[in-house]
């Protein structure tokens, strides 16, 4: 909601409070002000000018030479390229020395040999968005009404000497979707009164009922419908002050009748619609549910097929409006309109939302109906609009209105005690303190022995229970003044559980390694739901998905991380490392709800290290990803309990993928995404991993054992073993470790050879073995004995031969 500071002053006395100060007070009271825009910021030197003469530029077909009176001693010559500039117009002129948005400074210039002393401006050049400029001025300069005074500040005429507060309203605060609603809020904050606009439209002996009748069949969806008739209207532009307020609120001006309906919607929060009486075609308005397959062409010239779920306004025969959403083109107010039927109604939010969603029509009116409007403003808004149509469109308002009224909404009455308010807020408020807050909110309140009985106005439909009253007291009293307390009890307040601590540790390790945290959708498509899943179960489909792309609950996080990599790579960010700790959802046939399990997943692509000055580049590979995970295992204290085993996983590279085992149980996988999938996603080599975080967090590490630094030298022996190509190095390493006994302290692979000199089907793996005893120096005989035992075991259990 955009709130004009100057417009707000019509309803609340804001003296002594600047726009920025007001924004801070509103934010502290519970409604976030997302920003304050100073409309004229950075603009100066723009005045109203009068075009005295206009002629074709002698050296340019698309330029005009204008003589313009800008209120100075002598008129000035200005070269203008706008097609709609003409003699006699009042226009916005940026004088020499003026500054326009973007710090664009106006200087004297020569254009095709002719001097130009300023610039005749369009509204867009003054900082107004193109979508808010009336169509007649959207491709040219803006022309002021004739009564505008030459030489005066153009920004003031256009309402640009204003500040606009942008309110970030939550769905429950629909009452602030209007200037009057915001006025009540501001008045409560400042402790001031609200001034309502005056309306007196009774100026005819003719009755509206002689022109139109109203009948409502769908009374549940439309319990109140009010129609007023205004005849003898003259269609034209609305007054400039009204256009300025509409544009400040993000609404585009059209003509005086349409602008008045939009103005009242912004002022009262009550959507209105104006029908051309002659185009209705009958003297009847019938509100009913649409017939299945019935069509209507709406004001955006789109033909829409209706269903029995939609509510329509008809002339007794055919639809002339989609109730609460948009009017029909067949009853649109046009330049030849002379008589207007003004609709003000209370439509049920559900039926309006259904039509809005089905037809993809999100309008200012539908947004208000969906969230709820004040039923007590329906008639007041109609009277106020009719009064403005009489004043600014020359219309005659027919006496009375034609109504159907079956509305039974009553104000909510809620009781609460002072003790309960103080206990919940931790305050020591008195009865008078709380009464004052309710009176500032303009709630009726009576007090009996510390119990408040509050009658909540219908404009505040969000207040229905005791807790809502407590919230109102808290925010008007001031959250900053609520006492600060800490929880008390046997446990330490705010302490993380062991599981939470490990999650935080893992995040720190991964971010320290250079990975960015991602938060991706838990919803995915049927195709991706089961990809890379650790457990094979059926995916869970939503009953009412937003789209097929978000119709299933995920079984794995990796597909979503690959989507993020694809998105970034498409935008030239091709070296990226991500991780996510999030939930996957596994179908549980024995329960209605799925099993929700937390997983740790990561995806890395592109360059891992790049040092352009040294000419070094290190692309991501399997061992980079593995090293990242081993940092996690080190931190959690069980790296020695982890094993890697070659694995075949769908959509993963068959030779660069491994299962991860913790104490012999598979908890996840790591490896390269299959080249076919990489190509489909337009990715370079990409490595991913996914593990059960519950399994990681559930292991208690062994206590730390300290050993003295060895005082005696170690002895290293290297062996190269010829084995079958299918033999896994890890299996050989296990045999070596078991056979080496207490003297063998370290074993590691340092070479792999599969060159020409190897016989077919064979490979050579070289291991480095380190022997030492912390208590003494080993002899060659002791090492040889242990080493021979290792060689014998390797040959016996793996068939390996010592390479000659």
Beta strands, then each sheet from edge to edge (+ up, - down):
strand 1: 2-4
strand 2: 32-38
strand 3: 44-56
strand 4: 64-69
strand 5: 76-80
strand 6: 90-100
strand 7: 104-105
strand 8: 109-111
strand 9: 114-116
strand 10: 119-121
strand 11: 143-144
strand 12: 163-168
strand 13: 213-216
strand 14: 224-231
strand 15: 272-276
strand 16: 284-289
strand 17: 295-297
strand 18: 303-305
strand 19: 311-314
strand 20: 319-322
strand 21: 326-327
strand 22: 340-346
strand 23: 396-397
strand 24: 402-405
strand 25: 412-417
strand 26: 444-448
strand 27: 451-456
strand 28: 516-517
strand 29: 523-524
strand 30: 540-541
strand 31: 552-553
strand 32: 576-586
strand 33: 595-605
strand 34: 607-611
strand 35: 616-619
strand 36: 642-646
strand 37: 652-662
strand 38: 665-673
strand 39: 686-692
strand 40: 715-724
strand 41: 744-753
strand 42: 762-771
strand 43: 801-802
sheet 1: 1+ 12- 2+
sheet 2: 5+ 4- 3+ 6- 7+
sheet 3: 5+ 4- 3+ 6- 10+
sheet 4: 5+ 4- 3+ 6- 11+
sheet 5: 8+ 9-
sheet 6: 13+ 16+ 19- 20+ 21-
sheet 7: 15+ 22- 14+ 23-
sheet 8: 15+ 22- 14+ 24-
sheet 9: 17+ 18-
sheet 10: 25+ 27- 26+
sheet 11: 28+ 32+ 33- 39+ 38- 37+ 36-
sheet 12: 29+ 31- 30+
sheet 13: 34+ 35-
sheet 14: 41+ 42- 40+ 43-
end
